[in-house]
Amino acid sequence: MSLTLATAVILGSKIHKAPYIGTSLPFAIISTGTLGCTAVCYKVRCFEKDTARRIRRSLQCNLFAVILLVQGAVFGYCYLHWRIYHTISFDELVSYTIIIFTGLISPELCASICEFFTSVSCYPVKWLAQDSHYGPMQVILQGLGQGFVSAGIPSVVNIIVQIVAFKLEGFYGLMLLACASQACTGWQATLAAYGAVANNALRMSHLTTVNELAHHRANVCAAVGTTQSHNGKVVSGQNAFFATTALLGALLADKRTKQGVDYTSTVGQELSEFARAGLLAGIIFTMLFLANTVTSCIRMAKKLVRFCKDKPDQSGPRLDKTFPATHIIPLKTLTGFAAIESFQLTFSPMCQTFAAPLVIGQLLGFKGLLMLVSGGNSVCFSLNMFLINSGQAWDAARKFVLFGMLEKDGKVIGTDSQQYDTLGLGEQIGGPLEDLTGPALNNFIKLVAVVSFVTSDIYDEFPDNTWLWGIGQVFLNFGLIGFFKFGLAEAVRRLEGFLKRRREAIEFEEGVAMLREIEKREKALAQKLEGQKKEDRELQLV
């Protein structure tokens, strides 16, 4: 929202004939939507007999109420400026109304399309669960295939709504589209957060009680929550796509205005060799970022496994306590370890994100930079939809079996079946794709666009004078990426070893180590004496 509103101020002041309405209309859209999202949180229709699909429809009704509120309020705002203040024309009133409506409805439309491919109650997930008896390869390939199909349709929706917005109002229309798509984000983000709560509640219910009614309620809530959590990721991806497109327009307007050129005249120009190279660079940097995040996830998993094996006394349950006290301290230890280690692994993808515009802007010029952001934006959205939909399809297919919905020859196939274990392989593959790599692409392309905008003054139209700096940026940034990827962990390990040796030397000089050794030996001696006394008592009884 902050990114889009900042873009709105830039574009609205530059492009609109009445800068007041051009900069205030985006704030009216998003503020009205935020108030509406706050209001609908107080009432959700839900009954004991309702299925997951029925509850989902109730949540959609709340969303449609917010959409109607925003559409009505913004139409009244624009009507006032047309009828009384005469700051906009009737054609602009109609155009704004159409653009805002398409922006409001397109995120939920894309979410509903992806829901068809990933929901427990829809046929694609059912087909995936039914075909799981063919083995892991069938599950993996079918899940990937469904992911490809489900990514194509939302991309088509984005193409259509952006063409409509640009045809009606140009770059300002794209900015209004981005604002309208984020007007209902408050409610959609709330439901996505509820999904995490519902999934945790499902695990707790199945682990702590045998009550069938509790299991049924947890299953229904988890089915709703899983769908809503996934829909939140879809909406986030689409908002990032629209926001980056609007920021790209602001980048073009700001640069061309500083050059004294009408930036709207650049639309439709033939691609140069630098622009084509920038488009290819957008794909390359996106793939490198994907590889970086996936390998970081794998390294994090390995570190956790190694920590649990090397320090079972810290990571394992405390046998001298009763549940849940057996797990509280170990979970805190694991959480602290994971937080520190994962924080170290964020530096490499972050450095790579900042490097992309700096390298391409100086190596290929401003035209190459524009195509880097534009091409990377399209690739990131399509890949994001593919990754999160594939991962969610595997997860939903496994829940399909967990909920007892898979039958064969009149018998229910449960969690002790080969199908459930096979779908677990797909879930393990899809987890990092759905929860890490896919959503991370949203942050990647937004940061690339922001860095491009902030550093736009250092890029020339053509790289005749900056390409040497671009080559230097390649070696510098990829050297930093390599250091953060591999060298940082080694540097931290050596620093920790040095501090440990220093601490041991101080303790030895102060006598603390000797006292600790004496206490250790006294404790061992006491345990030995206690054991001997126990043996003596047993001999006396004999």
C-alpha positions as CSV (number, residue, x, y, z in Angstrom):
1,M,0.0,0.0,0.0
2,S,2.8,2.4,0.9
3,L,4.6,1.7,-2.4
4,T,1.4,2.2,-4.4
5,L,0.4,5.4,-2.7
6,A,3.8,6.8,-3.2
7,T,3.6,5.9,-6.8
8,A,0.2,7.5,-7.0
9,V,1.5,10.8,-5.7
10,I,4.2,10.9,-8.4
11,L,2.0,9.9,-11.3
12,G,-1.1,11.8,-10.2
13,S,0.9,15.1,-9.9
14,K,2.6,14.6,-13.3
15,I,-0.1,13.2,-15.5
16,H,-3.4,14.5,-14.3
17,K,-4.8,17.8,-15.4
18,A,-6.0,18.5,-11.9
19,P,-3.2,17.2,-9.6
20,Y,-5.6,17.5,-6.5
21,I,-7.9,14.8,-7.8
22,G,-5.1,12.9,-9.3
23,T,-3.3,12.4,-6.0
24,S,-6.3,12.3,-3.7
25,L,-8.4,9.6,-5.5
26,P,-5.9,6.7,-4.7
27,F,-6.1,7.7,-1.0
28,A,-9.9,7.6,-1.2
29,I,-9.8,4.1,-2.7
30,I,-7.5,2.5,-0.2
31,S,-8.7,4.3,2.9
32,T,-12.4,3.4,2.2
33,G,-11.3,-0.2,1.6
34,T,-9.4,-0.3,4.9
35,L,-12.3,1.0,6.8
36,G,-14.6,-1.5,5.2
37,C,-12.3,-4.4,5.9
38,T,-12.2,-3.3,9.6
39,A,-16.0,-3.3,9.7
40,V,-16.7,-6.7,8.2
41,C,-14.3,-8.4,10.7
42,Y,-17.1,-8.0,13.3
43,K,-19.6,-10.3,11.7
44,V,-19.2,-13.6,9.9
45,R,-22.1,-16.0,9.2
46,C,-21.2,-19.5,10.4
47,F,-23.3,-22.4,11.8
48,E,-22.4,-25.9,13.2
49,K,-23.9,-27.7,10.1
50,D,-22.0,-25.5,7.6
51,T,-19.5,-27.2,5.3
52,A,-16.1,-25.6,4.5
53,R,-17.4,-24.4,1.1
54,R,-20.4,-22.7,2.8
55,I,-18.2,-20.9,5.3
56,R,-15.9,-19.9,2.4
57,R,-18.9,-18.3,0.6
58,S,-19.9,-16.4,3.8
59,L,-16.4,-15.0,3.9
60,Q,-16.7,-14.0,0.2
61,C,-20.0,-12.2,1.0
62,N,-18.1,-10.0,3.5
63,L,-15.5,-9.3,0.8
64,F,-18.2,-8.4,-1.7
65,A,-19.6,-6.0,0.9
66,V,-16.3,-4.2,1.0
67,I,-16.1,-4.1,-2.8
68,L,-19.6,-2.5,-3.0
69,L,-18.6,0.0,-0.3
70,V,-15.5,1.0,-2.1
71,Q,-17.1,1.2,-5.5
72,G,-20.0,3.3,-4.1
73,A,-17.9,5.7,-2.1
74,V,-15.4,6.2,-5.0
75,F,-18.2,6.7,-7.5
76,G,-19.8,9.3,-5.3
77,Y,-16.4,11.0,-4.9
78,C,-15.8,11.1,-8.6
79,Y,-19.4,12.1,-9.3
80,L,-19.0,15.1,-6.9
81,H,-15.9,16.2,-8.8
82,W,-17.6,15.9,-12.2
83,R,-21.0,17.3,-11.3
84,I,-20.1,20.1,-8.9
85,Y,-16.4,20.9,-9.0
86,H,-16.0,20.1,-12.7
87,T,-12.4,18.8,-12.2
88,I,-13.0,15.7,-14.3
89,S,-15.1,15.0,-17.4
90,F,-17.9,12.5,-17.8
91,D,-15.7,10.1,-19.8
92,E,-13.1,10.2,-17.0
93,L,-15.9,9.4,-14.5
94,V,-16.9,6.3,-16.5
95,S,-13.3,5.3,-17.0
96,Y,-12.4,5.6,-13.3
97,T,-15.5,3.6,-12.4
98,I,-14.6,0.7,-14.8
99,I,-10.9,0.6,-13.8
100,I,-11.7,0.6,-10.1
101,F,-14.3,-2.1,-10.5
102,T,-11.9,-4.4,-12.4
103,G,-9.2,-3.7,-9.8
104,L,-11.5,-4.6,-7.0
105,I,-12.8,-7.8,-8.5
106,S,-9.6,-9.2,-10.2
107,P,-7.8,-10.4,-7.0
108,E,-10.8,-12.4,-5.9
109,L,-11.3,-13.7,-9.4
110,C,-7.7,-15.0,-9.6
111,A,-8.0,-16.4,-6.1
112,S,-11.2,-18.3,-7.1
113,I,-9.5,-19.6,-10.2
114,C,-6.5,-20.9,-8.2
115,E,-8.9,-22.2,-5.6
116,F,-10.5,-24.5,-8.1
117,F,-7.1,-26.2,-8.7
118,T,-6.1,-26.3,-5.1
119,S,-9.2,-26.7,-2.9
120,V,-10.0,-30.0,-1.1
121,S,-13.6,-29.8,-2.4
122,C,-12.7,-29.4,-6.1
123,Y,-12.1,-32.0,-8.8
124,P,-8.3,-31.4,-9.6
125,V,-7.3,-32.2,-6.0
126,K,-9.6,-35.2,-6.0
127,W,-8.0,-36.5,-9.2
128,L,-4.5,-36.0,-7.8
129,A,-5.5,-38.0,-4.7
130,Q,-7.1,-40.8,-6.7
131,D,-4.1,-41.2,-9.0
132,S,-1.6,-41.3,-6.1
133,H,-1.7,-45.1,-6.1
134,Y,0.4,-45.0,-9.4
135,G,3.4,-43.8,-7.4
136,P,5.5,-40.7,-6.6
137,M,6.3,-39.8,-10.2
138,Q,2.6,-39.6,-11.0
139,V,1.9,-37.4,-8.0
140,I,4.9,-35.0,-8.7
141,L,4.2,-34.7,-12.5
142,Q,0.5,-34.3,-12.1
143,G,0.9,-31.7,-9.4
144,L,3.4,-29.7,-11.6
145,G,1.0,-30.0,-14.6
146,Q,-1.9,-28.6,-12.5
147,G,0.4,-25.8,-11.4
148,F,1.2,-24.8,-15.0
149,V,-2.4,-24.7,-16.0
150,S,-3.5,-22.8,-12.9
151,A,-0.8,-20.2,-13.5
152,G,-1.8,-19.4,-17.0
153,I,-5.4,-18.4,-16.4
154,P,-4.6,-15.7,-13.7
155,S,-1.9,-14.3,-16.1
156,V,-4.6,-13.9,-18.8
157,V,-6.8,-12.1,-16.3
158,N,-4.0,-9.7,-15.5
159,I,-3.3,-9.1,-19.2
160,I,-6.9,-8.2,-19.9
161,V,-7.5,-5.9,-16.9
162,Q,-4.2,-4.0,-17.6
163,I,-5.0,-3.6,-21.3
164,V,-8.4,-2.2,-20.3
165,A,-6.9,0.2,-17.7
166,F,-4.2,1.4,-20.0
167,K,-6.5,1.9,-23.0
168,L,-8.9,4.0,-20.8
169,E,-6.5,6.2,-18.8
170,G,-2.9,5.3,-19.7
171,F,-0.4,5.1,-16.9
172,Y,-2.8,6.7,-14.5
173,G,-5.2,4.0,-15.2
174,L,-2.6,1.4,-14.3
175,M,-2.0,3.2,-11.0
176,L,-5.7,3.3,-10.2
177,L,-5.8,-0.4,-10.9
178,A,-3.0,-1.1,-8.4
179,C,-4.8,1.0,-5.7
180,A,-8.1,-0.7,-6.3
181,S,-6.6,-4.2,-6.2
182,Q,-5.2,-3.4,-2.7
183,A,-8.4,-1.8,-1.3
184,C,-9.6,-5.2,0.1
185,T,-6.2,-6.4,1.2
186,G,-7.0,-5.9,4.9
187,W,-9.8,-8.5,4.9
188,Q,-7.9,-10.9,2.6
189,A,-4.7,-10.7,4.8
190,T,-6.9,-11.4,7.9
191,L,-8.2,-14.5,6.3
192,A,-4.7,-15.6,5.3
193,A,-3.6,-15.2,8.9
194,Y,-6.6,-17.2,10.1
195,G,-5.4,-20.1,7.8
196,A,-2.2,-20.5,9.8
197,V,-4.2,-20.6,13.1
198,A,-6.6,-23.2,11.7
199,N,-3.9,-25.5,10.4
200,N,-2.1,-25.4,13.8
201,A,-5.4,-26.1,15.6
202,L,-5.9,-29.1,13.3
203,R,-2.6,-30.6,14.4
204,M,-3.3,-29.9,18.0
205,S,-6.8,-31.5,17.8
206,H,-5.6,-34.7,16.2
207,L,-2.7,-35.0,18.6
208,T,-4.5,-34.3,21.9
209,T,-8.0,-35.6,21.7
210,V,-10.0,-38.6,20.3
211,N,-13.3,-36.6,20.2
212,E,-14.8,-37.1,16.8
213,L,-16.8,-33.8,16.9
214,A,-13.6,-31.9,17.7
215,H,-11.9,-33.6,14.8
216,H,-14.7,-32.7,12.5
217,R,-14.7,-29.1,13.5
218,A,-10.9,-28.9,13.2
219,N,-11.1,-30.5,9.7
220,V,-13.7,-28.0,8.5
221,C,-11.8,-25.0,9.9
222,A,-8.6,-26.3,8.5
223,A,-10.1,-26.8,5.0
224,V,-11.4,-23.2,5.1
225,G,-8.1,-22.0,6.5
226,T,-5.9,-23.8,4.0
227,T,-7.9,-22.3,1.2
228,Q,-7.8,-18.8,2.7
229,S,-4.1,-18.9,3.4
230,H,-3.5,-19.9,-0.2
231,N,-5.8,-17.2,-1.5
232,G,-3.8,-14.7,0.5
233,K,-0.7,-15.7,-1.3
234,V,-2.4,-15.4,-4.7
235,V,-3.7,-11.9,-3.8
236,S,-0.3,-10.9,-2.5
237,G,1.3,-12.0,-5.8
238,Q,-1.3,-10.0,-7.9
239,N,-0.9,-6.9,-5.7
240,A,2.8,-7.1,-6.2
241,F,2.4,-7.4,-9.9
242,F,0.1,-4.3,-10.2
243,A,2.2,-2.3,-7.8
244,T,5.4,-3.0,-9.7
245,T,3.7,-2.1,-13.0
246,A,2.5,1.2,-11.5
247,L,6.0,1.9,-10.1
248,L,7.5,1.1,-13.6
249,G,5.3,3.8,-15.0
250,A,6.5,6.2,-12.3
251,L,10.1,5.3,-13.0
252,L,9.6,6.0,-16.7
253,A,7.7,9.3,-16.0
254,D,10.3,10.5,-13.6
255,K,13.3,9.7,-15.8
256,R,11.8,11.2,-19.0
257,T,10.6,14.3,-17.2
258,K,14.1,15.0,-15.9
259,Q,15.4,14.5,-19.5
260,G,12.8,17.0,-20.8
261,V,11.0,14.3,-22.8
262,D,7.3,13.4,-23.0
263,Y,7.4,9.9,-21.5
264,T,4.1,8.9,-23.1
265,S,5.8,9.1,-26.5
266,T,8.1,6.2,-25.6
267,V,5.2,3.8,-25.7
268,G,5.3,1.5,-28.7
269,Q,9.0,2.1,-29.6
270,E,10.9,-0.7,-31.3
271,L,13.0,-2.8,-29.0
272,S,16.7,-2.1,-29.1
273,E,19.5,-4.7,-28.4
274,F,19.8,-3.3,-24.9
275,A,16.1,-3.7,-24.2
276,R,16.1,-7.3,-25.5
277,A,19.1,-8.0,-23.3
278,G,17.3,-6.4,-20.3
279,L,14.3,-8.6,-20.9
280,L,16.5,-11.7,-20.9
281,A,18.3,-10.4,-17.7
282,G,14.9,-10.2,-16.0
283,I,14.4,-13.9,-16.5
284,I,18.0,-14.8,-15.6
285,F,18.0,-12.8,-12.3
286,T,14.6,-14.3,-11.4
287,M,15.9,-17.8,-11.9
288,L,19.1,-17.1,-9.9
289,F,17.0,-15.7,-7.1
290,L,14.9,-18.9,-7.1
291,A,18.0,-21.1,-7.0
292,N,19.4,-19.0,-4.1
293,T,16.3,-19.2,-2.0
294,V,15.7,-22.9,-2.6
295,T,19.3,-23.8,-1.7
296,S,19.1,-21.6,1.4
297,C,16.0,-23.5,2.5
298,I,17.9,-26.8,2.0
299,R,20.9,-25.5,4.0
300,M,18.6,-24.4,6.8
301,A,17.0,-27.9,6.9
302,K,20.4,-29.5,7.1
303,K,21.5,-27.2,9.9
304,L,18.4,-28.1,11.9
305,V,18.9,-31.8,11.5
306,R,22.6,-31.5,12.4
307,F,21.8,-29.4,15.5
308,C,19.2,-32.0,16.6
309,K,21.7,-34.9,16.1
310,D,24.6,-33.1,17.8
311,K,22.7,-31.7,20.8
312,P,19.8,-34.1,21.6
313,D,19.9,-32.9,25.2
314,Q,18.8,-29.4,24.1
315,S,16.5,-30.2,21.2
316,G,14.8,-33.4,22.5
317,P,11.9,-33.5,25.0
318,R,12.7,-33.2,28.7
319,L,11.9,-36.6,30.2
320,D,11.8,-35.4,33.8
321,K,8.8,-33.2,33.0
322,T,5.2,-33.8,32.0
323,F,3.6,-32.7,28.8
324,P,3.5,-29.9,27.6
325,A,6.5,-28.8,29.8
326,T,8.5,-31.5,28.1
327,H,8.5,-29.5,24.8
328,I,8.5,-25.9,25.9
329,I,12.3,-25.4,26.5
330,P,13.4,-27.5,23.5
331,L,11.0,-25.6,21.2
332,K,12.4,-22.3,22.5
333,T,15.9,-23.6,21.8
334,L,15.1,-24.7,18.3
335,T,13.3,-21.5,17.5
336,G,16.2,-19.4,18.7
337,F,18.7,-21.5,16.7
338,A,16.5,-21.4,13.5
339,A,16.0,-17.6,13.8
340,I,19.7,-16.9,14.0
341,E,20.7,-19.3,11.3
342,S,17.9,-18.2,8.9
343,F,18.7,-14.6,9.4
344,Q,22.2,-15.3,8.2
345,L,20.8,-16.9,5.1
346,T,18.8,-13.8,4.1
347,F,21.8,-11.7,3.2
348,S,22.7,-13.5,0.0
349,P,19.2,-13.2,-1.6
350,M,19.0,-9.6,-0.4
351,C,22.3,-8.7,-1.9
352,Q,21.3,-10.4,-5.2
353,T,18.1,-8.4,-5.3
354,F,19.9,-5.1,-4.9
355,A,22.5,-6.2,-7.4
356,A,20.1,-6.8,-10.3
357,P,19.2,-3.1,-11.1
358,L,22.7,-1.8,-10.3
359,V,24.3,-4.3,-12.7
360,I,21.8,-4.1,-15.5
361,G,21.3,-0.3,-15.3
362,Q,25.0,0.4,-15.8
363,L,25.7,-2.5,-18.1
364,L,22.7,-2.1,-20.5
365,G,21.5,1.5,-19.8
366,F,18.1,2.8,-18.8
367,K,16.3,0.9,-21.6
368,G,17.7,-2.4,-20.4
369,L,16.7,-1.5,-16.8
370,L,13.1,-0.8,-17.9
371,M,12.9,-4.2,-19.5
372,L,14.5,-5.9,-16.5
373,V,11.7,-4.7,-14.3
374,S,9.0,-5.2,-16.8
375,G,10.1,-8.7,-17.9
376,G,11.0,-9.8,-14.3
377,N,7.6,-8.6,-13.1
378,S,5.8,-10.9,-15.6
379,V,8.0,-13.8,-15.0
380,C,7.8,-13.5,-11.2
381,F,4.0,-13.4,-11.2
382,S,3.6,-16.5,-13.4
383,L,6.3,-18.4,-11.5
384,N,4.7,-17.4,-8.2
385,M,1.3,-18.7,-9.3
386,F,2.9,-21.9,-10.6
387,L,4.9,-22.6,-7.4
388,I,2.2,-21.8,-4.8
389,N,-0.5,-23.7,-6.7
390,S,1.6,-26.8,-7.2
391,G,2.6,-26.9,-3.6
392,Q,-1.0,-26.2,-2.4
393,A,-2.3,-29.0,-4.7
394,W,-0.1,-31.6,-3.1
395,D,-1.0,-30.3,0.4
396,A,-4.7,-30.4,-0.3
397,A,-4.5,-33.8,-1.9
398,R,-3.0,-35.2,1.3
399,K,-5.6,-33.5,3.4
400,F,-8.2,-35.1,1.1
401,V,-7.0,-38.5,2.3
402,L,-6.6,-37.3,5.9
403,F,-10.2,-36.1,6.0
404,G,-11.4,-39.6,4.9
405,M,-12.7,-38.4,1.5
406,L,-10.8,-40.9,-0.7
407,E,-12.6,-44.1,-1.3
408,K,-11.9,-47.2,-3.3
409,D,-14.3,-50.1,-3.8
410,G,-16.6,-48.7,-1.2
411,K,-13.8,-48.5,1.5
412,V,-12.3,-45.4,2.9
413,I,-8.5,-45.0,2.4
414,G,-7.0,-43.5,5.4
415,T,-3.7,-42.2,6.7
416,D,-2.1,-45.7,7.0
417,S,-2.3,-46.2,3.2
418,Q,0.4,-46.1,0.6
419,Q,-1.5,-43.2,-1.1
420,Y,-1.1,-41.0,2.0
421,D,2.6,-41.7,2.2
422,T,3.1,-41.0,-1.5
423,L,1.3,-37.7,-1.3
424,G,3.5,-36.8,1.6
425,L,6.5,-36.8,-0.8
426,G,4.7,-34.2,-2.9
427,E,3.9,-32.2,0.2
428,Q,7.5,-32.2,1.2
429,I,8.5,-30.9,-2.2
430,G,5.7,-28.3,-2.4
431,G,6.3,-26.9,1.1
432,P,9.4,-24.8,0.3
433,L,7.9,-23.8,-3.1
434,E,4.5,-22.8,-1.7
435,D,5.7,-21.1,1.5
436,L,9.1,-19.7,0.7
437,T,10.2,-19.5,-3.0
438,G,6.9,-18.4,-4.5
439,P,6.0,-15.6,-2.0
440,A,9.6,-14.5,-2.0
441,L,9.4,-13.5,-5.6
442,N,6.9,-10.8,-4.7
443,N,9.5,-9.1,-2.4
444,F,12.2,-9.7,-5.0
445,I,10.5,-7.8,-7.9
446,K,9.2,-5.0,-5.6
447,L,12.6,-4.4,-4.2
448,V,14.1,-4.5,-7.7
449,A,11.6,-1.8,-8.9
450,V,12.2,0.4,-5.8
451,V,16.0,0.2,-6.1
452,S,15.6,1.0,-9.8
453,F,13.5,4.1,-9.1
454,V,15.8,5.3,-6.3
455,T,19.0,4.9,-8.3
456,S,17.6,6.0,-11.7
457,D,19.7,9.1,-11.8
458,I,23.0,7.2,-12.2
459,Y,21.9,5.4,-15.4
460,D,22.3,6.8,-18.8
461,E,20.0,6.1,-21.8
462,F,22.8,4.1,-23.4
463,P,25.7,2.4,-21.6
464,D,28.5,3.9,-23.6
465,N,30.0,5.6,-20.5
466,T,28.8,3.2,-17.7
467,W,29.4,-0.4,-19.1
468,L,32.8,-0.6,-17.3
469,W,31.1,0.2,-14.0
470,G,28.6,-2.4,-14.9
471,I,31.3,-5.1,-15.3
472,G,32.8,-4.0,-12.0
473,Q,29.3,-4.3,-10.4
474,V,29.1,-7.9,-11.6
475,F,32.3,-8.9,-9.9
476,L,31.6,-6.9,-6.7
477,N,28.0,-8.0,-6.2
478,F,28.5,-11.6,-7.1
479,G,31.5,-11.6,-4.8
480,L,29.4,-10.3,-2.0
481,I,26.7,-12.9,-2.8
482,G,29.2,-15.7,-2.7
483,F,30.6,-14.4,0.7
484,F,27.2,-14.2,2.2
485,K,26.2,-17.6,0.8
486,F,29.3,-19.5,1.9
487,G,31.8,-17.3,3.7
488,L,29.6,-15.7,6.3
489,A,28.8,-19.0,8.0
490,E,32.5,-19.9,8.2
491,A,33.3,-16.4,9.5
492,V,30.6,-16.7,12.2
493,R,31.9,-20.2,13.1
494,R,35.4,-19.0,13.5
495,L,34.3,-16.0,15.6
496,E,32.2,-18.2,17.9
497,G,35.2,-20.6,18.3
498,F,37.5,-17.6,19.2
499,L,35.0,-16.3,21.7
500,K,34.6,-19.7,23.2
501,R,38.3,-20.3,23.6
502,R,38.7,-16.8,25.1
503,R,35.9,-17.5,27.6
504,E,37.4,-20.8,28.6
505,A,40.8,-19.1,29.1
506,I,39.2,-16.4,31.4
507,E,37.4,-19.1,33.4
508,F,40.6,-21.1,33.8
509,E,42.5,-18.0,35.0
510,E,39.7,-17.1,37.5
511,G,39.3,-20.7,38.7
512,V,35.8,-21.0,37.5
513,A,36.7,-24.0,35.3
514,M,38.3,-25.8,38.3
515,L,35.3,-25.2,40.4
516,R,33.0,-26.5,37.7
517,E,35.2,-29.6,37.3
518,I,35.2,-30.2,41.1
519,E,31.4,-29.9,41.1
520,K,31.2,-32.4,38.2
521,R,33.4,-34.9,40.0
522,E,31.5,-34.5,43.3
523,K,28.2,-35.1,41.5
524,A,29.6,-38.2,39.7
525,L,31.0,-39.5,43.1
526,A,27.6,-38.9,44.8
527,Q,25.8,-40.8,42.0
528,K,28.3,-43.7,42.4
529,L,27.8,-43.8,46.2
530,E,24.1,-43.8,45.7
531,G,24.4,-46.7,43.3
532,Q,26.5,-48.7,45.7
533,K,24.0,-48.0,48.6
534,K,21.2,-49.3,46.3
535,E,23.1,-52.4,45.5
536,D,23.9,-53.0,49.2
537,R,20.2,-52.7,50.0
538,E,19.3,-55.2,47.3
539,L,21.9,-57.7,48.6
540,Q,20.5,-57.3,52.2
541,L,17.0,-58.1,50.9
542,V,18.3,-61.1,49.1
